[in-house]
Amino acid sequence: MTTNHQTSIASLAKKRRTYSAEFKQQIVQACKAPDVSIASVALQHGLNTNLVSKWIRLIDAKPGSDRSPLPNKPAFIALSCSAPLDPTPTDMLKVQITLPHSKAEIGLKWQVSKISALAELLKVLAT
């Protein structure tokens, strides 16, 4: 008896619906209207939102569509800099510090324009 029941269930299964190209185009155009969500258009027409999103991708990918897909790789954009990023060697001050308790030496290259920060560092190291 279970085999007869299973075959009758299989015959009642839903069949996949098909939609015309014109219908798909109408749905996609409705989704592109301002302040309209894909989900709201899909709900109005009894469609799955993922299916409508797929139609949008397929139609937009066609040549001659008003929105072409993004390129696979980002393009390189060269930027011009007005000033050099690294300070020149003449703007740098070489500092050698010997720590009194450990007799270790620390070598620093410090920007002359930031000499006040170096003074603060030396005060901290001296304490």
N, CA, C and O atoms as CSV, one atom per row, in Angstrom:
chain,resi,resn,atom,element,x,y,z
A,1,MET,N,N,0.797,-1.184,0.000
A,1,MET,CA,C,0.000,0.000,0.000
A,1,MET,C,C,0.847,1.258,0.000
A,1,MET,O,O,0.454,2.271,-0.578
A,2,THR,N,N,1.979,1.207,0.626
A,2,THR,CA,C,2.800,2.410,0.678
A,2,THR,C,C,3.350,2.771,-0.697
A,2,THR,O,O,3.566,3.948,-0.983
A,3,THR,N,N,3.580,1.776,-1.551
A,3,THR,CA,C,4.093,2.096,-2.884
A,3,THR,C,C,3.059,2.839,-3.708
A,3,THR,O,O,3.412,3.755,-4.451
A,4,ASN,N,N,1.796,2.469,-3.596
A,4,ASN,CA,C,0.744,3.192,-4.317
A,4,ASN,C,C,0.617,4.621,-3.806
A,4,ASN,O,O,0.403,5.553,-4.581
A,5,HIS,N,N,0.751,4.781,-2.507
A,5,HIS,CA,C,0.643,6.110,-1.908
A,5,HIS,C,C,1.802,7.003,-2.376
A,5,HIS,O,O,1.601,8.183,-2.663
A,6,GLN,N,N,3.021,6.435,-2.451
A,6,GLN,CA,C,4.184,7.208,-2.878
A,6,GLN,C,C,4.081,7.609,-4.339
A,6,GLN,O,O,4.459,8.726,-4.690
A,7,THR,N,N,3.587,6.746,-5.190
A,7,THR,CA,C,3.463,7.100,-6.601
A,7,THR,C,C,2.410,8.169,-6.813
A,7,THR,O,O,2.558,9.010,-7.700
A,8,SER,N,N,1.346,8.156,-6.014
A,8,SER,CA,C,0.326,9.195,-6.174
A,8,SER,C,C,0.849,10.547,-5.708
A,8,SER,O,O,0.465,11.577,-6.262
A,9,ILE,N,N,1.719,10.565,-4.698
A,9,ILE,CA,C,2.327,11.819,-4.246
A,9,ILE,C,C,3.264,12.359,-5.321
A,9,ILE,O,O,3.290,13.564,-5.571
A,10,ALA,N,N,4.029,11.486,-5.952
A,10,ALA,CA,C,4.961,11.918,-6.985
A,10,ALA,C,C,4.228,12.528,-8.169
A,10,ALA,O,O,4.732,13.471,-8.780
A,11,SER,N,N,3.059,12.017,-8.506
A,11,SER,CA,C,2.327,12.559,-9.644
A,11,SER,C,C,1.708,13.912,-9.319
A,11,SER,O,O,1.406,14.684,-10.229
A,12,LEU,N,N,1.512,14.214,-8.028
A,12,LEU,CA,C,0.944,15.494,-7.624
A,12,LEU,C,C,2.002,16.578,-7.422
A,12,LEU,O,O,1.669,17.723,-7.117
A,13,ALA,N,N,3.264,16.221,-7.590
A,13,ALA,CA,C,4.337,17.185,-7.357
A,13,ALA,C,C,4.220,18.358,-8.326
A,13,ALA,O,O,3.781,18.206,-9.466
A,14,LYS,N,N,4.625,19.534,-7.839
A,14,LYS,CA,C,4.549,20.732,-8.668
A,14,LYS,C,C,5.555,20.648,-9.805
A,14,LYS,O,O,6.647,20.100,-9.655
A,15,LYS,N,N,5.168,21.195,-10.927
A,15,LYS,CA,C,6.080,21.265,-12.058
A,15,LYS,C,C,6.688,22.652,-12.091
A,15,LYS,O,O,6.082,23.617,-11.626
A,16,ARG,N,N,7.868,22.746,-12.633
A,16,ARG,CA,C,8.573,24.015,-12.714
A,16,ARG,C,C,7.845,24.959,-13.654
A,16,ARG,O,O,7.487,24.587,-14.771
A,17,ARG,N,N,7.631,26.183,-13.190
A,17,ARG,CA,C,6.953,27.161,-14.029
A,17,ARG,C,C,7.951,27.813,-14.970
A,17,ARG,O,O,9.127,27.957,-14.635
A,18,THR,N,N,7.491,28.200,-16.127
A,18,THR,CA,C,8.332,28.915,-17.083
A,18,THR,C,C,7.721,30.289,-17.327
A,18,THR,O,O,6.506,30.470,-17.254
A,19,TYR,N,N,8.589,31.249,-17.618
A,19,TYR,CA,C,8.158,32.624,-17.831
A,19,TYR,C,C,8.710,33.113,-19.164
A,19,TYR,O,O,9.820,32.755,-19.557
A,20,SER,N,N,7.940,33.918,-19.840
A,20,SER,CA,C,8.366,34.437,-21.145
A,20,SER,C,C,9.432,35.513,-20.948
A,20,SER,O,O,9.562,36.098,-19.873
A,21,ALA,N,N,10.182,35.753,-22.007
A,21,ALA,CA,C,11.229,36.771,-21.958
A,21,ALA,C,C,10.623,38.156,-21.725
A,21,ALA,O,O,11.209,38.985,-21.028
A,22,GLU,N,N,9.443,38.403,-22.312
A,22,GLU,CA,C,8.795,39.708,-22.124
A,22,GLU,C,C,8.398,39.916,-20.663
A,22,GLU,O,O,8.556,41.008,-20.118
A,23,PHE,N,N,7.879,38.855,-20.031
A,23,PHE,CA,C,7.477,38.949,-18.631
A,23,PHE,C,C,8.694,39.232,-17.751
A,23,PHE,O,O,8.642,40.079,-16.859
A,24,LYS,N,N,9.788,38.517,-18.011
A,24,LYS,CA,C,11.012,38.732,-17.234
A,24,LYS,C,C,11.500,40.165,-17.392
A,24,LYS,O,O,11.914,40.800,-16.422
A,25,GLN,N,N,11.448,40.671,-18.623
A,25,GLN,CA,C,11.890,42.037,-18.893
A,25,GLN,C,C,11.012,43.047,-18.138
A,25,GLN,O,O,11.522,44.029,-17.598
A,26,GLN,N,N,9.715,42.810,-18.103
A,26,GLN,CA,C,8.804,43.705,-17.378
A,26,GLN,C,C,9.119,43.719,-15.883
A,26,GLN,O,O,9.112,44.772,-15.245
A,27,ILE,N,N,9.393,42.552,-15.343
A,27,ILE,CA,C,9.709,42.454,-13.914
A,27,ILE,C,C,11.013,43.182,-13.617
A,27,ILE,O,O,11.102,43.919,-12.635
A,28,VAL,N,N,12.025,42.982,-14.458
A,28,VAL,CA,C,13.322,43.636,-14.255
A,28,VAL,C,C,13.164,45.150,-14.341
A,28,VAL,O,O,13.739,45.876,-13.530
A,29,GLN,N,N,12.396,45.635,-15.310
A,29,GLN,CA,C,12.180,47.077,-15.438
A,29,GLN,C,C,11.442,47.627,-14.217
A,29,GLN,O,O,11.733,48.734,-13.764
A,30,ALA,N,N,10.502,46.869,-13.689
A,30,ALA,CA,C,9.780,47.306,-12.489
A,30,ALA,C,C,10.725,47.411,-11.293
A,30,ALA,O,O,10.560,48.289,-10.447
A,31,CYS,N,N,11.707,46.526,-11.222
A,31,CYS,CA,C,12.673,46.550,-10.119
A,31,CYS,C,C,13.616,47.742,-10.217
A,31,CYS,O,O,14.143,48.196,-9.201
A,32,LYS,N,N,13.835,48.253,-11.419
A,32,LYS,CA,C,14.768,49.364,-11.612
A,32,LYS,C,C,14.125,50.725,-11.361
A,32,LYS,O,O,14.802,51.750,-11.429
A,33,ALA,N,N,12.841,50.743,-11.075
A,33,ALA,CA,C,12.169,52.006,-10.771
A,33,ALA,C,C,12.715,52.563,-9.454
A,33,ALA,O,O,13.096,51.797,-8.570
A,34,PRO,N,N,12.754,53.899,-9.319
A,34,PRO,CA,C,13.278,54.476,-8.076
A,34,PRO,C,C,12.392,54.131,-6.876
A,34,PRO,O,O,11.169,54.049,-6.986
A,35,ASP,N,N,13.033,53.935,-5.749
A,35,ASP,CA,C,12.364,53.635,-4.477
A,35,ASP,C,C,11.516,52.366,-4.522
A,35,ASP,O,O,10.494,52.279,-3.842
A,36,VAL,N,N,11.934,51.385,-5.319
A,36,VAL,CA,C,11.230,50.105,-5.403
A,36,VAL,C,C,12.232,49.005,-5.076
A,36,VAL,O,O,13.338,48.986,-5.616
A,37,SER,N,N,11.848,48.096,-4.198
A,37,SER,CA,C,12.747,46.996,-3.858
A,37,SER,C,C,12.424,45.772,-4.706
A,37,SER,O,O,11.300,45.594,-5.174
A,38,ILE,N,N,13.428,44.946,-4.888
A,38,ILE,CA,C,13.250,43.705,-5.646
A,38,ILE,C,C,12.240,42.815,-4.931
A,38,ILE,O,O,11.404,42.174,-5.569
A,39,ALA,N,N,12.322,42.780,-3.614
A,39,ALA,CA,C,11.419,41.926,-2.831
A,39,ALA,C,C,9.959,42.347,-3.005
A,39,ALA,O,O,9.074,41.496,-3.093
A,40,SER,N,N,9.707,43.654,-3.056
A,40,SER,CA,C,8.312,44.100,-3.195
A,40,SER,C,C,7.748,43.737,-4.565
A,40,SER,O,O,6.587,43.343,-4.676
A,41,VAL,N,N,8.570,43.869,-5.611
A,41,VAL,CA,C,8.113,43.495,-6.955
A,41,VAL,C,C,7.864,41.991,-7.016
A,41,VAL,O,O,6.863,41.545,-7.578
A,42,ALA,N,N,8.774,41.215,-6.438
A,42,ALA,CA,C,8.614,39.759,-6.444
A,42,ALA,C,C,7.341,39.352,-5.701
A,42,ALA,O,O,6.599,38.488,-6.168
A,43,LEU,N,N,7.094,39.962,-4.565
A,43,LEU,CA,C,5.886,39.646,-3.797
A,43,LEU,C,C,4.613,39.989,-4.566
A,43,LEU,O,O,3.644,39.230,-4.540
A,44,GLN,N,N,4.616,41.126,-5.247
A,44,GLN,CA,C,3.432,41.544,-6.003
A,44,GLN,C,C,3.076,40.549,-7.097
A,44,GLN,O,O,1.906,40.375,-7.436
A,45,HIS,N,N,4.101,39.895,-7.647
A,45,HIS,CA,C,3.869,38.975,-8.762
A,45,HIS,C,C,3.941,37.509,-8.346
A,45,HIS,O,O,3.876,36.621,-9.196
A,46,GLY,N,N,4.074,37.249,-7.044
A,46,GLY,CA,C,4.112,35.873,-6.558
A,46,GLY,C,C,5.373,35.133,-6.964
A,46,GLY,O,O,5.334,33.930,-7.222
A,47,LEU,N,N,6.500,35.848,-7.022
A,47,LEU,CA,C,7.769,35.258,-7.448
A,47,LEU,C,C,8.743,35.206,-6.278
A,47,LEU,O,O,8.596,35.925,-5.290
A,48,ASN,N,N,9.729,34.346,-6.414
A,48,ASN,CA,C,10.801,34.258,-5.442
A,48,ASN,C,C,11.781,35.405,-5.694
A,48,ASN,O,O,12.140,35.675,-6.841
A,49,THR,N,N,12.210,36.071,-4.637
A,49,THR,CA,C,13.122,37.210,-4.758
A,49,THR,C,C,14.445,36.803,-5.394
A,49,THR,O,O,15.003,37.555,-6.194
A,50,ASN,N,N,14.951,35.628,-5.049
A,50,ASN,CA,C,16.215,35.163,-5.630
A,50,ASN,C,C,16.087,34.941,-7.131
A,50,ASN,O,O,17.030,35.197,-7.880
A,51,LEU,N,N,14.933,34.469,-7.572
A,51,LEU,CA,C,14.704,34.260,-8.999
A,51,LEU,C,C,14.710,35.596,-9.736
A,51,LEU,O,O,15.304,35.717,-10.807
A,52,VAL,N,N,14.050,36.596,-9.160
A,52,VAL,CA,C,14.020,37.923,-9.785
A,52,VAL,C,C,15.425,38.519,-9.823
A,52,VAL,O,O,15.808,39.134,-10.818
A,53,SER,N,N,16.195,38.343,-8.753
A,53,SER,CA,C,17.582,38.832,-8.731
A,53,SER,C,C,18.405,38.166,-9.824
A,53,SER,O,O,19.243,38.811,-10.455
A,54,LYS,N,N,18.173,36.896,-10.048
A,54,LYS,CA,C,18.880,36.167,-11.109
A,54,LYS,C,C,18.519,36.747,-12.468
A,54,LYS,O,O,19.397,36.923,-13.313
A,55,TRP,N,N,17.246,37.047,-12.697
A,55,TRP,CA,C,16.825,37.640,-13.971
A,55,TRP,C,C,17.507,38.990,-14.183
A,55,TRP,O,O,17.923,39.309,-15.297
A,56,ILE,N,N,17.620,39.780,-13.119
A,56,ILE,CA,C,18.274,41.090,-13.232
A,56,ILE,C,C,19.725,40.909,-13.643
A,56,ILE,O,O,20.208,41.607,-14.534
A,57,ARG,N,N,20.428,39.977,-13.003
A,57,ARG,CA,C,21.838,39.735,-13.353
A,57,ARG,C,C,21.972,39.281,-14.798
A,57,ARG,O,O,22.859,39.743,-15.516
A,58,LEU,N,N,21.095,38.377,-15.227
A,58,LEU,CA,C,21.177,37.851,-16.593
A,58,LEU,C,C,20.888,38.932,-17.628
A,58,LEU,O,O,21.582,39.022,-18.640
A,59,ILE,N,N,19.883,39.740,-17.386
A,59,ILE,CA,C,19.527,40.781,-18.349
A,59,ILE,C,C,20.585,41.877,-18.370
A,59,ILE,O,O,20.907,42.398,-19.438
A,60,ASP,N,N,21.133,42.237,-17.211
A,60,ASP,CA,C,22.179,43.261,-17.167
A,60,ASP,C,C,23.477,42.786,-17.797
A,60,ASP,O,O,24.271,43.604,-18.262
A,61,ALA,N,N,23.707,41.479,-17.820
A,61,ALA,CA,C,24.944,40.944,-18.390
A,61,ALA,C,C,24.903,40.890,-19.910
A,61,ALA,O,O,25.944,40.730,-20.547
A,62,LYS,N,N,23.723,41.020,-20.499
A,62,LYS,CA,C,23.612,40.962,-21.957
A,62,LYS,C,C,24.264,42.187,-22.585
A,62,LYS,O,O,24.160,43.287,-22.042
A,63,PRO,N,N,24.944,42.010,-23.740
A,63,PRO,CA,C,25.512,43.167,-24.419
A,63,PRO,C,C,24.405,44.123,-24.843
A,63,PRO,O,O,23.332,43.698,-25.272
A,64,GLY,N,N,24.676,45.410,-24.718
A,64,GLY,CA,C,23.698,46.412,-25.107
A,64,GLY,C,C,22.732,46.771,-24.003
A,64,GLY,O,O,21.850,47.606,-24.201
A,65,SER,N,N,22.883,46.148,-22.830
A,65,SER,CA,C,21.996,46.516,-21.729
A,65,SER,C,C,22.448,47.853,-21.165
A,65,SER,O,O,23.594,48.257,-21.360
A,66,ASP,N,N,21.556,48.536,-20.472
A,66,ASP,CA,C,21.888,49.858,-19.965
A,66,ASP,C,C,22.845,49.811,-18.779
A,66,ASP,O,O,23.384,50.847,-18.388
A,67,ARG,N,N,23.067,48.646,-18.205
A,67,ARG,CA,C,24.007,48.513,-17.099
A,67,ARG,C,C,24.903,47.315,-17.370
A,67,ARG,O,O,24.438,46.175,-17.352
A,68,SER,N,N,26.175,47.563,-17.620
A,68,SER,CA,C,27.098,46.466,-17.894
A,68,SER,C,C,27.681,45.961,-16.582
A,68,SER,O,O,27.781,46.725,-15.621
A,69,PRO,N,N,28.070,44.685,-16.521
A,69,PRO,CA,C,28.635,44.141,-15.288
A,69,PRO,C,C,29.995,44.760,-14.995
A,69,PRO,O,O,30.668,45.269,-15.891
A,70,LEU,N,N,30.386,44.708,-13.727
A,70,LEU,CA,C,31.673,45.239,-13.323
A,70,LEU,C,C,32.797,44.355,-13.847
A,70,LEU,O,O,32.614,43.146,-13.987
A,71,PRO,N,N,33.964,44.941,-14.141
A,71,PRO,CA,C,35.084,44.110,-14.574
A,71,PRO,C,C,35.533,43.195,-13.437
A,71,PRO,O,O,35.307,43.483,-12.262
A,72,ASN,N,N,36.178,42.080,-13.814
A,72,ASN,CA,C,36.606,41.106,-12.813
A,72,ASN,C,C,37.703,41.652,-11.913
A,72,ASN,O,O,37.723,41.376,-10.713
A,73,LYS,N,N,38.618,42.430,-12.494
A,73,LYS,CA,C,39.733,42.957,-11.725
A,73,LYS,C,C,39.616,44.474,-11.642
A,73,LYS,O,O,39.245,45.122,-12.621
A,74,PRO,N,N,39.928,45.040,-10.487
A,74,PRO,CA,C,39.908,46.498,-10.401
A,74,PRO,C,C,41.042,47.087,-11.229
A,74,PRO,O,O,42.121,46.503,-11.325
A,75,ALA,N,N,40.793,48.223,-11.813
A,75,ALA,CA,C,41.799,48.881,-12.641
A,75,ALA,C,C,42.743,49.680,-11.756
A,75,ALA,O,O,42.350,50.170,-10.698
A,76,PHE,N,N,43.987,49.809,-12.195
A,76,PHE,CA,C,44.980,50.599,-11.478
A,76,PHE,C,C,44.745,52.070,-11.761
A,76,PHE,O,O,44.574,52.467,-12.913
A,77,ILE,N,N,44.736,52.868,-10.725
A,77,ILE,CA,C,44.572,54.308,-10.872
A,77,ILE,C,C,45.826,54.968,-10.319
A,77,ILE,O,O,46.131,54.840,-9.133
A,78,ALA,N,N,46.550,55.673,-11.178
A,78,ALA,CA,C,47.766,56.359,-10.749
A,78,ALA,C,C,47.390,57.676,-10.082
A,78,ALA,O,O,46.583,58.438,-10.614
A,79,LEU,N,N,47.972,57.939,-8.927
A,79,LEU,CA,C,47.731,59.185,-8.210
A,79,LEU,C,C,49.007,60.000,-8.183
A,79,LEU,O,O,50.097,59.459,-7.995
A,80,SER,N,N,48.870,61.288,-8.368
A,80,SER,CA,C,50.050,62.149,-8.311
A,80,SER,C,C,50.178,62.724,-6.906
A,80,SER,O,O,49.182,63.063,-6.267
A,81,CYS,N,N,51.412,62.826,-6.437
A,81,CYS,CA,C,51.686,63.384,-5.113
A,81,CYS,C,C,52.396,64.715,-5.289
A,81,CYS,O,O,53.324,64.827,-6.090
A,82,SER,N,N,51.967,65.717,-4.547
A,82,SER,CA,C,52.581,67.033,-4.679
A,82,SER,C,C,53.896,67.124,-3.907
A,82,SER,O,O,54.801,67.845,-4.328
A,83,ALA,N,N,54.019,66.419,-2.802
A,83,ALA,CA,C,55.237,66.456,-2.001
A,83,ALA,C,C,55.753,65.036,-1.823
A,83,ALA,O,O,54.968,64.088,-1.839
A,84,PRO,N,N,57.068,64.875,-1.652
A,84,PRO,CA,C,57.593,63.526,-1.426
A,84,PRO,C,C,57.073,62.975,-0.100
A,84,PRO,O,O,56.904,63.708,0.875
A,85,LEU,N,N,56.826,61.673,-0.089
A,85,LEU,CA,C,56.280,61.041,1.101
A,85,LEU,C,C,57.332,60.854,2.190
A,85,LEU,O,O,57.021,60.988,3.374
A,86,ASP,N,N,58.561,60.550,1.814
A,86,ASP,CA,C,59.630,60.351,2.784
A,86,ASP,C,C,60.419,61.644,2.946
A,86,ASP,O,O,60.699,62.322,1.957
A,87,PRO,N,N,60.779,61.990,4.167
A,87,PRO,CA,C,61.602,63.183,4.337
A,87,PRO,C,C,62.999,62.950,3.780
A,87,PRO,O,O,63.493,61.822,3.769
A,88,THR,N,N,63.616,63.997,3.329
A,88,THR,CA,C,64.973,63.879,2.774
A,88,THR,C,C,65.957,63.634,3.911
A,88,THR,O,O,65.666,63.973,5.059
A,89,PRO,N,N,67.118,63.051,3.614
A,89,PRO,CA,C,68.094,62.764,4.666
A,89,PRO,C,C,68.557,64.007,5.420
A,89,PRO,O,O,68.951,63.898,6.582
A,90,THR,N,N,68.522,65.190,4.795
A,90,THR,CA,C,68.960,66.402,5.495
A,90,THR,C,C,67.966,66.821,6.574
A,90,THR,O,O,68.322,67.578,7.476
A,91,ASP,N,N,66.734,66.343,6.496
A,91,ASP,CA,C,65.724,66.678,7.500
A,91,ASP,C,C,65.789,65.746,8.700
A,91,ASP,O,O,65.037,65.921,9.659
A,92,MET,N,N,66.678,64.758,8.661
A,92,MET,CA,C,66.757,63.767,9.726
A,92,MET,C,C,67.952,64.060,10.634
A,92,MET,O,O,69.004,64.506,10.177
A,93,LEU,N,N,67.768,63.802,11.917
A,93,LEU,CA,C,68.805,63.991,12.913
A,93,LEU,C,C,69.184,62.616,13.456
A,93,LEU,O,O,68.315,61.850,13.874
A,94,LYS,N,N,70.483,62.302,13.450
A,94,LYS,CA,C,70.936,61.022,13.996
A,94,LYS,C,C,71.236,61.202,15.476
A,94,LYS,O,O,71.940,62.130,15.873
A,95,VAL,N,N,70.690,60.299,16.288
A,95,VAL,CA,C,70.853,60.383,17.737
A,95,VAL,C,C,71.353,59.034,18.234
A,95,VAL,O,O,70.796,57.996,17.876
A,96,GLN,N,N,72.399,59.037,19.058
A,96,GLN,CA,C,72.908,57.836,19.712
A,96,GLN,C,C,72.676,58.010,21.206
A,96,GLN,O,O,73.118,59.002,21.786
A,97,ILE,N,N,72.000,57.074,21.830
A,97,ILE,CA,C,71.693,57.143,23.259
A,97,ILE,C,C,72.297,55.914,23.930
A,97,ILE,O,O,72.077,54.785,23.491
A,98,THR,N,N,73.061,56.145,25.002
A,98,THR,CA,C,73.595,55.049,25.801
A,98,THR,C,C,72.819,55.014,27.111
A,98,THR,O,O,72.787,55.997,27.851
A,99,LEU,N,N,72.203,53.886,27.388
A,99,LEU,CA,C,71.433,53.742,28.621
A,99,LEU,C,C,72.404,53.477,29.769
A,99,LEU,O,O,73.232,52.572,29.673
A,100,PRO,N,N,72.316,54.253,30.860
A,100,PRO,CA,C,73.335,54.176,31.909
A,100,PRO,C,C,73.372,52.850,32.671
A,100,PRO,O,O,74.456,52.393,33.033
A,101,HIS,N,N,72.248,52.234,32.920
A,101,HIS,CA,C,72.235,51.028,33.750
A,101,HIS,C,C,72.580,49.765,32.969
A,101,HIS,O,O,73.131,48.825,33.542
A,102,SER,N,N,72.273,49.721,31.696
A,102,SER,CA,C,72.517,48.501,30.934
A,102,SER,C,C,73.648,48.652,29.929
A,102,SER,O,O,74.041,47.668,29.303
A,103,LYS,N,N,74.165,49.822,29.763
A,103,LYS,CA,C,75.236,50.128,28.806
A,103,LYS,C,C,74.851,49.738,27.377
A,103,LYS,O,O,75.712,49.494,26.533
A,104,ALA,N,N,73.563,49.686,27.129
A,104,ALA,CA,C,73.084,49.406,25.773
A,104,ALA,C,C,72.963,50.721,25.018
A,104,ALA,O,O,72.681,51.769,25.598
A,105,GLU,N,N,73.180,50.639,23.719
A,105,GLU,CA,C,73.070,51.830,22.884
A,105,GLU,C,C,71.849,51.729,21.988
A,105,GLU,O,O,71.513,50.664,21.471
A,106,ILE,N,N,71.204,52.859,21.824
A,106,ILE,CA,C,70.053,52.954,20.929
A,106,ILE,C,C,70.384,53.995,19.876
A,106,ILE,O,O,70.782,55.115,20.198
A,107,GLY,N,N,70.219,53.620,18.621
A,107,GLY,CA,C,70.424,54.565,17.526
A,107,GLY,C,C,69.086,54.977,16.933
A,107,GLY,O,O,68.255,54.129,16.608
A,108,LEU,N,N,68.885,56.259,16.797
A,108,LEU,CA,C,67.640,56.789,16.257
A,108,LEU,C,C,67.917,57.747,15.116
A,108,LEU,O,O,68.941,58.430,15.087
A,109,LYS,N,N,66.994,57.783,14.187
A,109,LYS,CA,C,66.960,58.841,13.180
A,109,LYS,C,C,65.658,59.578,13.431
A,109,LYS,O,O,64.582,58.983,13.372
A,110,TRP,N,N,65.750,60.863,13.709
A,110,TRP,CA,C,64.582,61.630,14.114
A,110,TRP,C,C,64.406,62.823,13.196
A,110,TRP,O,O,65.380,63.456,12.788
A,111,GLN,N,N,63.154,63.125,12.874
A,111,GLN,CA,C,62.878,64.297,12.053
A,111,GLN,C,C,63.159,65.557,12.853
A,111,GLN,O,O,62.737,65.684,14.003
A,112,VAL,N,N,63.875,66.487,12.234
A,112,VAL,CA,C,64.220,67.735,12.905
A,112,VAL,C,C,62.960,68.521,13.257
A,112,VAL,O,O,62.913,69.182,14.294
A,113,SER,N,N,61.953,68.455,12.411
A,113,SER,CA,C,60.719,69.204,12.666
A,113,SER,C,C,59.964,68.679,13.888
A,113,SER,O,O,59.088,69.368,14.409
A,114,LYS,N,N,60.290,67.474,14.352
A,114,LYS,CA,C,59.609,66.876,15.512
A,114,LYS,C,C,60.568,66.757,16.696
A,114,LYS,O,O,60.495,65.801,17.468
A,115,ILE,N,N,61.464,67.729,16.832
A,115,ILE,CA,C,62.492,67.660,17.863
A,115,ILE,C,C,61.900,67.714,19.272
A,115,ILE,O,O,62.484,67.167,20.208
A,116,SER,N,N,60.743,68.370,19.433
A,116,SER,CA,C,60.120,68.441,20.765
A,116,SER,C,C,59.678,67.048,21.230
A,116,SER,O,O,59.742,66.748,22.422
A,117,ALA,N,N,59.238,66.214,20.317
A,117,ALA,CA,C,58.856,64.847,20.674
A,117,ALA,C,C,60.078,64.046,21.104
A,117,ALA,O,O,59.980,63.187,21.980
A,118,LEU,N,N,61.230,64.323,20.491
A,118,LEU,CA,C,62.474,63.658,20.890
A,118,LEU,C,C,62.851,64.069,22.307
A,118,LEU,O,O,63.313,63.242,23.094
A,119,ALA,N,N,62.660,65.326,22.630
A,119,ALA,CA,C,62.968,65.798,23.980
A,119,ALA,C,C,62.100,65.081,25.013
A,119,ALA,O,O,62.583,64.719,26.086
A,120,GLU,N,N,60.833,64.878,24.697
A,120,GLU,CA,C,59.944,64.162,25.612
A,120,GLU,C,C,60.384,62.714,25.783
A,120,GLU,O,O,60.337,62.174,26.888
A,121,LEU,N,N,60.813,62.082,24.687
A,121,LEU,CA,C,61.293,60.706,24.761
A,121,LEU,C,C,62.528,60.614,25.646
A,121,LEU,O,O,62.644,59.695,26.457
A,122,LEU,N,N,63.439,61.550,25.498
A,122,LEU,CA,C,64.655,61.531,26.309
A,122,LEU,C,C,64.336,61.725,27.792
A,122,LEU,O,O,64.985,61.123,28.648
A,123,LYS,N,N,63.349,62.555,28.097
A,123,LYS,CA,C,62.948,62.742,29.494
A,123,LYS,C,C,62.418,61.439,30.081
A,123,LYS,O,O,62.734,61.088,31.218
A,124,VAL,N,N,61.613,60.726,29.304
A,124,VAL,CA,C,61.049,59.459,29.780
A,124,VAL,C,C,62.151,58.431,29.984
A,124,VAL,O,O,62.132,57.693,30.969
A,125,LEU,N,N,63.113,58.373,29.068
A,125,LEU,CA,C,64.204,57.403,29.196
A,125,LEU,C,C,65.115,57.732,30.375
A,125,LEU,O,O,65.716,56.830,30.959
A,126,ALA,N,N,65.223,59.000,30.729
A,126,ALA,CA,C,66.100,59.408,31.827
A,126,ALA,C,C,65.500,59.057,33.185
A,126,ALA,O,O,66.227,58.974,34.176
A,127,THR,N,N,64.207,58.854,33.244
A,127,THR,CA,C,63.586,58.565,34.551
A,127,THR,C,C,63.559,57.090,34.852
A,127,THR,O,O,63.072,56.684,35.907
